[in-house]
Amino acid sequence: MKKIILIIVMALGISAVSLAQDDNDAGQKGNGSRIEALKIAYLTKKLNLSTDEAQKFWPIYNEYMGEIRKTRIDARQNQEGEIPTEEKLLNIRKKYNGEFNKALSSEKVNTFFKAEKEFGTVLQKELLERRMQKMENRRPFRGN
């Protein structure tokens, strides 16, 4: 239990430093930092990293996410098409697959990439449920 708490604290600490730097660089982020913190917690739970694995993984993850963000921002600014952007993102994932394999077992690396995709789906589902809940709360009460 102590190990899990230590890993979560380390992950959130590393992400807080990374997010603070990203917020300074990117300017206005909105809910990005909150979503990123949720993503880190989700990945931490899914990967079940040892202390040693976490120390190796999170710095690589932060570099990886930095490249992903930069590519997406550049694509938006340059109004790039979807296919070229996805190719660039795939190349980044391939590059970091090798880097992650230096820190984790190949099974955990695969779990990471799957969990990263799952998080997007979980996030979309949660946002949709919240919107539906808001809409239900706005409806006027029609009692007798």
Salt bridges, closest charged atoms under 4 A:
ASP22 OD2 - ARG69 NH1 2.67
GLU36 OE1 - ARG69 NH2 3.81
ASP52 OD2 - LYS56 NZ 3.41
GLU53 OE1 - LYS108 NZ 2.78
GLU67 OE2 - LYS95 NZ 2.74
ASP74 OD2 - LYS70 NZ 3.07
GLU80 OE2 - LYS88 NZ 2.59
GLU99 OE2 - LYS102 NZ 3.40
GLU116 OE2 - LYS39 NZ 3.28
GLU118 OE1 - LYS46 NZ 3.37
GLU126 OE2 - ARG130 NE 2.94
